[in-house]
Amino acid sequence: MDAEDTVKSPNCGISDEGDEEDRRSSAVSASRRKAIEHIKQLQRLQEKDPEFYQFLKEHDKELLEFNDEGIDEEDQTYNDDAEIQEDDEANACAVEELTNTTEEDKKPSNNVVTSAMVDSWCNKIRESRKLSAVRSLLKAFRTACHCGDDESSTKSGMISSSVFNKVMLFVLSEMDGILRGLLKLPSSGGKKEIITDLMSTKQWNIYNHLVKSYLGNALHVLNQMTDSEMISFTLRRLRYSCIFLAAFPALLRKYIKVILHFWGTGGGALPVVSFLFLRDICIQLGSNCIDECFKGIYKTYVVNCQFVNATKLQHIQFLGNCVIELIGVDLPAAYQHAFVFIRQLAMILREALSTKTKEAFRKVYEWKFMNSLELWTGAICAYSSEADIRPLAYPLTQIISGVARLVPTGRYFPLRLRCVRMLNQISAATGTFIPVSMLLLDMLEMKEMNKPPTGGIGKAVDLRTILKVSKPMLKTRLFQEACVFSVIEELAEHLAQWSYSVAFFELSFIPAVRLRSFCKSTKIERFRREMRELIRQIEGTSKFTNARRMSISFLPNDPAAISFLEDEKKSGSSPLSQYVATLRQRAQQRNDSLVESSVVVGAHSAVLGKHLSESYKEENIRNEEGAAVFSSPWMPGSDSKTKHSKEEKKKKKKRKGKENEPQQDVALYEDVLEDLVLSSDEDEPMSETPLGVKDAKAKPLPSNQHRKKSKSSSDLSKRNVQINGKKSKRKRTRERAD
């Protein structure tokens, strides 16, 4: 058996060498066959489609300049492993040239994207719009967008922060124009019909993967970014390419979801940029996404308005103005959605009226429900002249009136005043009479408004940020004043709207009678004084209208009554109108004094629709900030998030450490300084003071620490006396010696 094994072993070695030679020759013949087949394909392409062949000749000459001169049919000898590797690399390069990839654009073996490679691609794109450079740059863009993923380092490649910034800035700034040039589209704008027509052409079949790669990778990096300025710049540049989303419905839905998230929760300029992106999608794509945008933006608004305070109030107003602005893009489609959402509010109110349970009442008397009512009130006021939205005014008015009367108690006065304010807005916008005076006068006749306050002065109350008050607050002086003054303001607003009507005397008669009875019943002099002033203005306006009414001949139900006092209404010359102007100024001053902080986002958003054109002009200025935005060492992935979280934790620990520092040590520092300054030891001048001294002066010390301070100061003073005594003895001994 051993002899047989010794005989077989050399034979096996000989057969292995022969197999290697066969393998080498087969590899060369296979590469040559591929080259010959490719040449035949190019010849057939020139015969079948000469136009496309001419297009390739103009844009990609390297593909057509292929030859097979370097491939011989002669046998080749391979001496060592180094020659084998060189030949394999040459064959690999030949195959890559056949697939539209040049040797200059070929990546190194370790898949590292360098700054020189990016610069060469960018120069080729700027100079000649080279297609191979565009593809290589999009591959680098994909690597940059996925560099924070787990598998990206092995599959897509490696990239540094400087290269990441360079790739992101160039691609986001230039790729929209490059893609539009390849697809022969207008330089900006466009409608979805352009994309639908383009999808049936050969150009789209060739370049659609480039468009999808650009939009898909950009969406991926948006989900990874944490810096609001980077997100704002990325969205601002992607907004010019939103027309391409018409060809990718799945990608469009993902973009809408991400944009709505940034719109509702972003800071700085991000909500405005996100809304402009969403608005452009609705305008350019139309029915493909407008329904989804309406549903999504309303749900996002409801989620972000569940809690209201003084600082968040302006942000909620900004979100509501954005929804109202988006409704104006397509009013017929918006009516369908608004009808459904208002009907949902009516069903919630009907359940509360029928069941009369605490849970049902709680669903109505919450911020989510009330802010939804205010949203649709603003929409109806904004588009009151449009036939598509105006029919929604009646059902919404019924819902608001039912909410105001649902729980008629003093604790829900802020909610009732909010409902009355909405009804006054609808009445002024639509020009229809809504009886709100009874809701206000009933509040004045409740016992909480007639009794003197028994809970003291209390805290200042901002009725815009609360729906319900506690029982102790209900009996405070400041709450009663806020409610009575708000009733006067809203009642004056209601009566001033109809102070130019022929029937103002009859309309204001009952409110004037009930206001006089409140003046007699109330025991609070300041309330009586305000009511008398309002009654005086009502009587003056009645005389103002009656004097003009004596000279007319038409009946109140005549259409000519609409033009009654029309000129005076435009000038606002009635006594009530002038009185309301002063009340508005007083209310604004009171609200400004209550709000101590301001919100950056939406602080000037009350007229969002008028300033959209200005925001478009600012886009060109903000685009120049891209270089500054992408100059930070930020990289997508978990590392950046962990670094941020670690830094935040360190800052919190430092703050806690400063807050929890023992104030006893601070007191000792202060005593030591005082004693050293007062002592006669002046060998070392005191030029620096500890930082804790300022903190000790700013915060009062507790009584126990005052005692410790006194003890420590007495001990230190004794020590200083002893030291000074010893020094004086030393001086005396020296004098005696002299």
C-alpha positions in Angstrom: 0.0 0.0 0.0 2.9 2.4 0.8 4.5 1.7 -2.5 1.3 2.4 -4.4 1.0 5.7 -2.5 4.5 6.7 -3.4 3.8 6.0 -7.0 0.6 8.0 -7.1 1.8 11.1 -5.4 4.1 12.4 -8.3 1.4 11.6 -10.8 -1.0 13.7 -8.8 1.4 16.6 -8.9 1.8 16.4 -12.7 -2.0 16.4 -13.2 -2.4 19.5 -11.0 0.1 21.4 -13.1 -1.7 20.5 -16.3 -5.0 21.5 -14.8 -3.6 25.0 -14.0 -2.4 25.4 -17.5 -5.8 24.4 -18.9 -7.5 26.8 -16.5 -5.3 29.7 -17.7 -5.9 29.1 -21.3 -9.6 28.7 -20.8 -9.7 32.1 -19.0 -8.0 33.8 -21.9 -10.2 32.2 -24.5 -13.3 33.1 -22.4 -12.3 36.8 -22.2 -11.6 36.8 -26.0 -15.0 35.3 -26.7 -16.7 38.0 -24.6 -14.8 40.7 -26.5 -15.8 39.3 -29.9 -19.4 39.0 -28.8 -19.4 42.6 -27.7 -18.1 43.8 -31.0 -20.8 41.9 -32.8 -23.4 43.5 -30.5 -22.2 47.0 -31.3 -22.4 46.2 -35.1 -25.9 45.0 -34.7 -26.8 48.1 -32.7 -25.5 50.4 -35.5 -27.7 48.6 -38.0 -30.9 48.4 -36.0 -30.9 51.7 -34.1 -28.5 54.2 -35.7 -29.9 57.1 -33.6 -29.0 55.5 -30.4 -25.6 54.5 -31.8 -25.0 58.1 -32.7 -26.1 59.1 -29.1 -23.5 56.7 -27.7 -20.9 58.0 -30.0 -21.4 61.6 -28.8 -21.7 60.9 -25.1 -19.6 57.7 -24.5 -16.9 57.2 -27.1 -15.0 54.7 -24.9 -17.7 52.1 -25.3 -17.5 52.3 -29.1 -13.7 52.5 -29.3 -13.2 48.9 -28.1 -10.7 46.7 -29.9 -9.3 43.2 -29.4 -5.7 43.9 -30.3 -4.4 42.9 -26.9 -5.8 39.4 -27.1 -3.8 36.8 -28.9 -4.6 33.2 -29.8 -1.0 32.1 -29.1 -0.2 30.1 -26.1 1.0 32.1 -23.1 3.4 30.8 -20.5 3.2 31.7 -16.9 6.3 31.6 -14.9 5.3 32.6 -11.4 2.3 33.8 -9.3 3.1 37.5 -9.9 2.6 37.2 -13.7 -0.7 35.4 -13.0 -2.0 38.3 -10.8 -0.9 40.9 -13.4 -2.8 39.1 -16.2 -5.9 38.7 -14.1 -5.9 42.4 -13.3 -5.6 43.2 -17.0 -8.5 41.0 -17.8 -10.6 42.6 -15.1 -9.8 46.1 -16.4 -10.9 45.0 -19.9 -14.2 43.7 -18.6 -14.8 47.0 -16.7 -14.1 49.0 -19.8 -16.8 47.0 -21.7 -19.3 48.0 -18.9 -18.8 51.8 -19.3 -16.3 52.1 -16.5 -12.9 53.7 -17.3 -9.6 52.9 -15.7 -9.4 56.4 -14.2 -12.7 56.0 -12.4 -11.9 52.5 -11.1 -11.9 52.3 -7.3 -9.0 50.9 -5.3 -9.2 47.4 -4.1 -10.0 48.6 -0.5 -13.1 50.6 -1.7 -11.9 53.9 -0.2 -13.4 57.1 -1.8 -10.7 59.8 -1.7 -10.9 63.5 -2.2 -8.9 63.4 -5.4 -11.4 60.9 -6.9 -14.3 63.2 -6.0 -12.6 66.3 -7.5 -11.9 64.5 -10.7 -15.5 63.3 -11.1 -16.8 66.8 -10.3 -14.4 68.4 -12.9 -15.5 65.9 -15.6 -19.2 66.6 -14.8 -18.7 70.4 -15.0 -16.6 70.2 -18.2 -18.2 67.6 -20.3 -21.2 66.1 -18.4 -19.4 62.7 -18.5 -21.9 59.9 -17.8 -19.4 57.6 -16.2 -18.4 60.3 -13.7 -22.1 60.9 -12.8 -22.4 57.2 -12.1 -19.3 57.1 -10.0 -20.3 60.2 -8.1 -23.7 58.7 -7.3 -22.0 55.5 -6.1 -19.9 57.7 -3.8 -23.1 59.5 -2.7 -24.7 56.2 -1.8 -21.6 55.3 0.2 -21.8 58.7 2.0 -25.5 58.2 2.8 -25.0 54.7 4.1 -21.7 55.1 5.9 -23.4 54.9 9.3 -25.0 51.6 8.6 -23.6 48.3 9.9 -23.0 46.6 6.6 -22.0 49.7 4.6 -18.3 49.6 5.5 -17.9 46.2 3.8 -20.3 46.5 0.9 -20.3 50.1 -0.3 -16.9 51.4 0.9 -15.1 53.7 3.3 -15.4 57.5 3.3 -14.0 60.3 5.5 -15.8 63.3 7.0 -14.2 65.8 4.6 -15.1 63.6 1.5 -18.6 63.1 2.9 -19.1 66.9 3.1 -17.7 67.4 -0.4 -19.9 64.6 -2.0 -23.0 65.7 -0.2 -22.6 69.4 -1.1 -21.9 68.8 -4.8 -24.6 66.2 -5.3 -27.3 68.1 -3.5 -26.4 71.3 -5.4 -25.9 70.0 -8.9 -27.6 66.6 -9.3 -31.0 68.1 -10.1 -29.7 70.1 -13.1 -27.6 67.1 -14.2 -30.6 64.8 -14.2 -32.8 67.3 -15.9 -30.2 67.8 -18.6 -29.9 64.0 -19.3 -33.7 63.6 -19.4 -34.1 66.9 -21.5 -36.5 68.4 -18.9 -37.1 72.1 -18.1 -34.5 73.6 -15.8 -37.0 74.0 -13.0 -40.6 73.3 -12.1 -42.9 71.1 -14.1 -46.0 69.1 -13.6 -46.6 65.3 -13.3 -47.7 65.1 -16.9 -44.1 65.7 -18.0 -42.9 62.7 -16.0 -45.8 60.5 -17.2 -44.9 61.3 -20.8 -41.2 60.8 -20.1 -41.7 57.3 -18.6 -42.5 55.9 -22.1 -39.3 57.1 -23.7 -35.9 55.3 -24.1 -34.1 58.1 -22.2 -36.1 57.2 -19.1 -35.3 53.6 -19.4 -31.6 54.4 -19.5 -31.4 57.0 -16.7 -34.3 56.2 -14.4 -32.0 54.2 -12.1 -29.9 57.3 -11.5 -33.0 59.3 -10.4 -34.1 56.6 -8.1 -30.6 56.2 -6.6 -30.4 60.0 -5.9 -33.8 60.3 -4.3 -33.6 57.0 -2.4 -30.2 57.6 -0.9 -31.1 61.2 0.0 -34.2 59.9 1.9 -32.0 57.4 3.7 -29.6 60.1 4.9 -32.5 62.4 6.0 -33.5 59.7 8.4 -30.0 59.6 9.8 -29.4 63.3 10.2 -29.7 65.0 13.5 -28.6 68.6 12.8 -31.6 70.8 11.8 -29.4 73.0 9.5 -28.2 70.1 7.5 -31.8 68.7 7.2 -33.1 72.1 6.1 -30.4 72.5 3.4 -31.0 68.9 2.2 -34.8 69.4 2.0 -34.3 72.8 0.3 -32.2 71.2 -2.5 -34.4 68.1 -2.8 -37.5 70.3 -3.2 -36.3 71.2 -6.7 -36.4 67.5 -7.7 -39.8 66.7 -6.2 -41.3 66.4 -9.7 -39.4 63.1 -10.1 -41.3 61.5 -7.2 -44.3 61.2 -9.6 -42.5 58.1 -11.1 -41.9 56.4 -7.7 -45.2 56.2 -5.6 -43.6 54.2 -2.8 -40.8 56.6 -2.5 -43.3 59.5 -2.6 -45.2 58.1 0.4 -42.0 57.8 2.4 -41.0 61.4 1.6 -44.3 62.7 2.7 -44.1 60.8 6.0 -40.6 62.2 6.7 -41.5 65.7 5.7 -44.5 65.8 8.0 -42.4 64.6 10.9 -39.9 67.4 10.4 -42.7 69.9 9.9 -44.4 69.0 13.2 -41.3 68.5 15.5 -38.5 70.5 13.8 -36.8 73.6 15.2 -35.5 76.8 13.6 -36.3 77.1 9.9 -37.0 73.4 9.4 -40.8 73.6 9.8 -41.0 76.3 7.1 -38.7 74.4 4.7 -40.7 71.2 5.2 -44.0 72.9 4.6 -42.7 74.5 1.4 -41.6 71.1 0.2 -45.0 69.6 1.0 -46.8 72.4 -0.7 -44.7 72.0 -3.9 -45.4 68.3 -3.9 -49.2 69.0 -3.8 -48.9 71.7 -6.5 -46.7 69.7 -8.9 -48.0 66.2 -8.4 -51.7 67.0 -7.8 -54.1 64.1 -7.2 -51.3 61.6 -6.9 -50.5 62.8 -3.4 -52.9 65.6 -2.3 -55.3 63.3 -0.4 -52.4 61.7 1.5 -50.9 65.1 2.3 -54.2 66.5 3.6 -54.8 63.5 5.9 -51.1 63.5 7.0 -50.9 67.1 7.8 -54.1 67.2 9.8 -53.1 64.1 11.9 -49.7 65.7 12.5 -51.3 68.9 13.6 -53.6 67.1 16.0 -50.7 65.1 17.5 -48.7 68.3 18.1 -51.5 70.3 19.7 -52.5 68.1 22.5 -50.8 70.3 25.1 -50.8 74.1 25.1 -48.8 76.6 27.1 -47.6 80.2 26.7 -44.5 79.2 24.8 -46.1 76.6 22.6 -49.1 78.7 21.6 -47.4 80.5 18.8 -46.0 77.3 17.4 -49.5 75.8 17.3 -50.8 78.8 15.5 -48.0 78.5 13.0 -48.9 74.8 12.3 -52.6 75.8 11.9 -51.7 78.5 9.4 -49.7 76.0 7.4 -52.7 73.6 7.3 -55.0 76.5 6.2 -52.5 77.5 3.5 -52.3 73.9 2.1 -56.1 73.7 2.0 -56.1 76.5 -0.6 -54.1 74.4 -3.0 -57.1 72.3 -4.0 -60.4 73.5 -2.4 -62.7 70.8 -3.8 -60.5 68.0 -2.5 -60.0 69.9 0.8 -63.8 70.1 1.2 -64.1 66.4 1.2 -61.5 65.9 3.9 -62.8 68.8 6.0 -66.3 67.5 5.9 -65.1 64.1 7.2 -63.0 65.6 10.0 -65.8 68.0 11.1 -68.2 65.1 11.1 -65.9 63.2 13.4 -66.0 66.2 15.8 -69.8 66.2 15.7 -69.9 62.5 16.5 -67.7 63.0 19.6 -70.0 65.8 20.8 -73.1 63.7 20.1 -71.7 60.9 22.2 -71.0 63.3 25.1 -74.6 64.7 24.9 -76.2 61.3 24.8 -74.1 59.4 27.4 -73.2 62.3 29.7 -70.2 60.5 31.2 -66.9 61.9 32.4 -65.0 60.1 29.8 -67.2 61.4 27.0 -67.0 65.0 28.4 -63.2 64.6 28.6 -63.0 63.8 24.9 -64.7 67.1 24.1 -63.0 69.3 26.7 -59.4 68.6 25.7 -56.9 70.6 23.7 -57.0 68.2 20.8 -60.7 68.8 20.2 -60.6 72.5 20.8 -57.6 73.2 18.6 -59.3 71.2 15.8 -62.3 73.5 16.1 -60.0 76.5 15.9 -58.3 75.1 12.9 -61.5 74.7 10.9 -62.7 78.1 12.1 -59.5 79.6 10.6 -60.0 77.7 7.4 -63.6 78.9 7.0 -62.6 82.5 7.8 -59.7 82.4 5.3 -61.9 80.9 2.4 -65.3 82.3 3.4 -65.9 83.7 -0.1 -65.2 80.3 -1.8 -68.3 78.2 -2.6 -66.4 75.0 -1.8 -65.7 75.9 1.9 -68.5 78.2 2.8 -71.1 75.5 3.4 -69.0 74.1 6.3 -69.7 77.2 8.4 -73.2 76.1 9.5 -72.3 72.6 10.9 -69.1 74.0 12.5 -71.2 76.8 14.2 -73.6 74.2 15.6 -70.8 72.1 17.0 -69.1 75.1 18.7 -72.4 76.2 20.2 -73.0 72.7 21.6 -69.5 72.6 23.1 -70.0 75.9 24.8 -73.3 74.7 26.5 -72.1 71.2 27.3 -71.1 71.8 30.9 -72.4 75.3 32.0 -70.3 75.8 35.1 -67.9 78.4 36.2 -64.8 76.2 36.0 -65.2 76.0 32.2 -65.4 79.8 31.6 -62.1 79.8 29.6 -63.5 77.2 27.3 -66.8 79.0 26.8 -64.9 82.3 26.0 -62.8 80.4 23.5 -66.0 79.1 21.8 -67.5 82.6 21.7 -64.4 84.0 20.1 -64.6 81.4 17.3 -68.3 82.2 16.7 -67.5 85.9 16.4 -64.8 85.1 13.9 -67.1 83.0 11.8 -69.8 85.7 12.0 -67.4 88.4 10.9 -66.0 86.4 8.0 -69.2 85.1 6.6 -71.4 88.1 7.3 -74.1 86.0 9.1 -75.7 86.7 12.4 -74.8 84.2 15.2 -76.4 84.8 18.6 -73.5 84.7 21.0 -74.7 87.4 23.5 -76.7 84.9 25.5 -73.6 82.7 26.1 -71.8 85.7 27.5 -74.7 87.2 29.5 -75.3 83.8 31.2 -71.8 83.9 32.5 -72.3 87.2 34.2 -75.4 86.0 36.0 -73.6 83.0 37.6 -72.9 83.2 41.3 -69.1 83.0 40.8 -69.2 86.4 39.1 -71.5 88.2 41.5 -69.9 87.2 44.8 -66.8 89.0 46.2 -63.6 87.0 45.8 -62.9 84.8 48.9 -59.7 83.2 47.6 -57.5 86.3 47.8 -55.8 88.0 44.8 -54.5 84.8 43.3 -52.2 84.3 40.3 -52.5 86.0 36.9 -54.6 83.9 34.5 -53.9 83.6 30.8 -57.3 82.4 29.5 -55.7 81.5 26.1 -53.7 78.6 27.6 -56.3 77.0 29.9 -59.7 75.3 29.4 -60.6 74.6 33.0 -59.7 76.2 36.3 -59.5 74.7 39.8 -62.0 75.5 42.5 -59.6 77.6 44.6 -58.7 79.7 41.5 -62.4 80.2 40.7 -62.7 82.3 43.8 -59.7 84.6 43.3 -59.9 88.2 42.3 -57.6 88.0 39.2 -59.7 85.2 37.7 -62.9 87.1 38.1 -61.4 90.2 36.6 -60.1 88.2 33.6 -63.5 86.6 33.0 -65.5 89.8 33.3 -63.1 91.8 31.1 -63.1 89.0 28.5 -66.9 89.0 28.5 -67.0 92.7 27.9 -64.5 92.4 25.0 -66.3 89.6 23.2 -69.8 91.2 23.7 -68.5 94.5 22.4 -66.9 92.6 19.4 -70.3 91.0 18.7 -72.3 94.2 18.9 -69.7 96.2 16.9 -70.1 93.8 14.0 -73.8 94.7 13.7 -73.5 98.4 14.8 -74.1 99.4 11.2 -77.2 97.3 10.8 -80.7 98.7 10.5 -81.9 96.4 13.3 -79.1 97.3 15.8 -81.5 98.9 18.3 -83.7 95.7 18.5 -80.6 93.5 18.5 -78.9 95.4 21.4 -82.0 96.0 23.6 -82.0 92.7 25.6 -78.2 92.8 26.2 -78.4 96.3 27.4 -81.2 95.4 29.9 -79.3 92.4 31.3 -76.1 94.5 31.6 -78.0 97.1 33.7 -79.3 94.3 36.0 -75.8 93.0 36.4 -74.7 96.6 37.4 -77.3 96.6 40.1 -76.6 93.1 41.5 -72.8 93.1 41.5 -71.0 94.4 44.6 -67.7 94.9 42.9 -67.2 98.5 41.9 -64.7 98.0 39.2 -67.1 95.6 37.4 -69.9 98.1 37.7 -67.7 100.8 36.2 -66.7 98.7 33.1 -70.4 97.7 32.5 -71.6 101.3 32.7 -69.0 102.2 30.0 -70.2 99.4 27.7 -73.8 100.4 28.2 -73.0 104.0 27.4 -71.3 102.9 24.1 -74.3 100.7 23.2 -76.7 103.6 23.8 -74.6 106.0 21.8 -74.5 103.5 18.8 -78.2 103.1 19.0 -78.7 106.8 18.7 -76.2 106.8 15.8 -78.1 104.2 13.8 -81.6 105.5 14.7 -80.8 108.9 13.4 -80.0 107.5 10.0 -82.8 105.0 10.2 -85.4 107.8 10.4 -84.6 108.9 6.8 -85.0 105.5 5.0 -88.1 104.1 3.5 -87.2 100.4 2.9 -88.1 97.5 5.3 -85.5 95.5 7.3 -85.9 92.5 5.0 -85.4 94.5 1.9 -82.1 93.8 0.0 -81.4 97.5 0.1 -80.8 97.2 3.9 -77.4 95.7 3.1 -76.1 99.0 1.9 -77.2 100.8 5.0 -74.3 102.8 6.6 -71.9 101.1 4.2 -69.5 104.1 4.1 -69.5 104.5 7.9 -68.7 100.8 8.2 -65.7 101.1 6.0 -64.4 104.0 8.1 -65.4 102.5 11.5 -67.0 105.6 12.8 -69.6 104.1 15.1 -69.0 104.6 18.9 -68.8 100.8 19.5 -66.2 100.3 16.8 -64.0 103.0 18.4 -64.6 101.5 21.8 -63.6 98.0 20.5 -60.3 99.3 19.2 -59.4 100.5 22.7 -60.4 97.2 24.2 -58.2 95.3 21.7 -55.2 97.4 22.7 -55.9 96.7 26.4 -56.2 93.0 25.7 -53.0 92.9 23.8 -51.1 94.6 26.6 -52.5 92.2 29.1 -51.5 89.2 27.0 -48.0 90.6 26.4 -47.5 91.0 30.1 -48.6 87.4 30.7 -46.2 85.9 28.1 -42.7 86.0 29.4 -41.0 83.9 26.6 -41.2 83.8 22.9 -41.1 81.0 20.3 -38.7 81.3 17.4 -40.7 79.0 15.0 -43.9 80.6 13.9 -43.4 83.8 15.9 -44.4 85.8 12.8 -46.6 83.2 11.1 -50.0 84.8 11.4 -49.8 86.0 7.7 -48.0 82.9 6.3 -49.7 82.9 3.0 -48.8 86.5 2.2 -45.1 85.9 2.9 -44.6 82.7 0.9 -43.2 84.8 -2.0 -40.6 86.3 0.3 -39.6 82.9 1.6 -39.0 81.8 -2.0 -36.7 84.8 -2.5 -34.7 83.8 0.6 -34.1 80.3 -0.8 -31.3 81.6 -3.1 -29.6 83.3 -0.2 -29.9 80.3 2.1 -28.5 78.0 -0.6 -25.2 79.7 -0.3 -25.0 78.5 3.3 -24.6 74.9 2.2 -20.8 75.1 2.3 -21.0 76.2 5.9 -23.6 73.6 6.8 -21.6 70.7 5.4 -18.3 71.8 6.9 -18.8 70.1 10.2 -17.3 66.7 11.1 -20.8 65.1 11.3 -21.3 61.7 9.9 -24.5 59.7 9.8 -24.9 56.7 12.1 -25.1 55.8 15.7 -21.7 57.2 16.6 -22.8 60.8 16.2 -25.9 60.1 18.3 -23.9 58.5 21.1 -21.4 61.3 21.1 -24.2 63.9 21.4 -25.8 61.9 24.2 -22.5 61.5 26.0 -21.8 65.2 25.8 -25.3 66.1 27.0 -24.9 63.7 30.0 -21.5 65.3 30.9 -23.1 68.8 30.7 -26.0 67.6 32.9 -23.6 66.2 35.4 -21.6 69.4 35.5 -24.8 71.4 36.1 -25.9 69.1 38.8 -22.5 69.3 40.4 -22.5 73.1 40.4 -26.1 73.1 41.8 -25.3 70.6 44.5 -22.0 72.1 45.6 -22.0 72.5 49.4 -22.6 76.1 50.2 -20.7 75.8 53.4 -17.5 75.7 51.5 -18.6 78.8 49.6 -19.1 80.5 52.9 -15.7 79.5 54.2 -14.2 80.9 51.0 -15.9 84.2 51.7 -14.8 84.3 55.3 -11.2 83.4 54.4 -11.1 86.3 51.9 -12.5 88.8 54.3 -10.2 87.8 57.1 -7.1 87.8 54.8 -7.9 91.3 53.4 -8.5 92.7 56.9 -5.3 91.1 58.4 -2.0 92.8 58.5 -0.3 90.0 56.6 0.3 91.7 53.2 3.1 89.5 51.9 1.1 88.1 49.0 -1.4 90.4 47.1 -4.9 89.0 46.5 -5.4 89.4 42.7 -7.7 86.4 42.1 -11.0 85.5 43.7 -12.7 82.1 43.7 -15.7 81.6 41.4 -17.9 80.5 44.2 -18.0 83.9 45.8 -20.5 85.2 43.2 -22.7 82.2 43.6 -22.7 82.6 47.4 -23.8 86.2 47.0 -26.5 85.3 44.6 -28.1 82.6 46.7 -29.1 83.1 50.3 -27.9 80.5 52.7 -30.2 78.5 55.1 -30.2 79.1 58.8 -28.1 76.1 59.7 -25.4 77.2 57.2 -25.5 80.7 58.6 -24.7 79.2 62.0 -21.8 77.2 60.5 -20.6 80.3 58.8 -20.6 82.3 62.0 -18.7 79.5 63.8 -16.1 79.1 61.0 -15.6 82.9 60.8 -15.1 83.2 64.6 -12.6 80.3 64.5 -10.7 81.9 61.6 -10.7 85.3 63.3 -9.2 83.7 66.5 -6.5 82.1 64.4 -5.7 85.3 62.7 -5.5 87.1 66.1 -3.1 84.4 67.3 -1.0 84.7 64.2 -0.9 88.5 64.4 0.1 88.2 68.1 3.0 85.9 67.3 4.2 88.2 64.6 4.1 91.2 67.0 6.1 89.2 69.6 8.7 88.4 67.0 9.0 92.1 66.0 9.5 93.1 69.7 12.2 90.5 70.2 14.0 91.8 67.1 13.8 95.4 68.3 15.2 94.4 71.7 18.1 92.6 70.0 18.9 95.7 67.9 
